Amino acid sequence: MTEHAHRHPAASEHKRTFVRLVIVFAMVLAAAAIVAATLEAPPAVGQVSDRYERLWDNLSDRNKRWARRTSRCESGGNPRIHGGGGTYHGAFQFHLSTWRNAPKSPGGDPHRKGWRTQAVVAVYLKKQDGAKTHWPHCG
């Protein structure tokens, strides 16, 4: 009997079907990766408005030092970071409800704002509630 006679036609068809499924699966994964990269691309850090530049310029040196130190402790100073499994946002690791209700907050999501805008909001929040209320370890 020849070697060819031992092959089963059904086995070849199963192998071709398996290869096709692997190719389709790879194509679906590639498409999903492209969509995910598009949706999860980091947002552009917003420009600091004149209002927030003025507010920053009017802060005391002590408050500016506090803001730098606190943001470094909270996030390494990264205004675009998310922590706590996505619960905390921006350089000062704001909870969204805290950010949106804080004095001088422009609303939205802090990680879409620049560091100085976040710092101004953090300093005014600290002035209102105290640093240990929102930053018990870093403030």
N, C-alpha and C positions, 0 to 999 in steps of 0.2 A: 504494500500500500504506500502511496506517495504521501509526502508530508502535507500536501495540499488537501488531501482527502480527509484529514483529521480535523480540519477547521470547520466550525459551525457557522453557517451564514447568519444565524441570529446573533451570535457573539459579535460579529463585525458590525451589524446594525446597531447593537447596544453601544459599542465603542464610538461609532459616529455620532449617535444621539448624545452620549456623554460629552464628547468634545464640543458639540454645538451648544449644549447647556453651559459648559464652562466659558465659552466665548461670549454668550449672551450675558451671563452673570458678570463677567469682567467689564463688558460694555455698560451694564447698569451701574456697577460700582464707579466707573470712570465718570459717568454722567452725574451721579450723586455727588461725587467729589467736586466737580465743577460747580454745581449748584450751591453746595455748602460753602465753597470758597467765596463765591459771589455774595451770599447772604451774610457770612460771618466776617467779611473783610472789616478790619478795624476802621471805625469812622474817622474822618478827618477831624483833628482837634480844632475846635472853633477859635476864631479870632477873639481876642479880648476887646470888648467894646470900650469906647471912650469912658463910659460911666464906670466900668470896673477898673480901668487904669487910674481914674481919678480917686476912686475909693481906695485902691491899693496905695497910691501915692500919699493919701492922707492918713494911713495907718501909722501907728508909732513903730519905731524900730523894734521895740520889745514884742509887739504883736507880729511883726514880720518874721522875727527870729522864731517865735512860737510856731508860726505857720510852717516854716521850713523844717523845723525839728519834728513837729507832729506828723507832717506828711511823709518825711523820711521814715519815721517809725512805723506808720500805718501801712505804707505801700512802697517804700523805697522812693517816694516822691513821684510815682508814676500816675499821671492824671487819667489814664485810660484803662486802668486795671480794674478787675472785678475780684472780690474775695468772698470767702464764706460760701463757696458754691454758687456764686452769682448774687448773693444777698446784698453785698456791700459794693459800692461803686466809687471809683475815682481815687484821687490822691489821699483823701481824708476818710475813705471807706464809709461814705454816707449810705444809710438805708434810704431808699427812694422817698419814703414818706417824710423822713427827717429833712432831706434835701428840699423837697417841694414846699415844706412848711417853714423853712428857715428864713430868718431875716435876710433880705437882699438877694434871695434865690431867684434866678431867672427861670426856674422851672425846668422841665425836660429831664434829661438824665445827665448827672454830673460828668460821666466819662466822655460826654460829647462837648464839654466845655474845657477851656484852657485851665492850666494850673492856677493862674492868678485869679480867675473868676471863682474857682473852687476855694482858694485861700481866703478871699474876701468873705464868702459865705461862711466858711468855717470860723473866721475871727468874729464875725457878728453873732454867730450862733454861740460861740464861747462867751461873748459879752453878755448874751441874754441868759444862758442856762449854766454857764460854768464849764470848764474844760473836762472835769472828771465825769460829768453827766454823759457826754458823748464819746470821750476818748479816755476811758478809765486807766489804760495802761500807757498811753503815749502822750496824753495832753497834760 
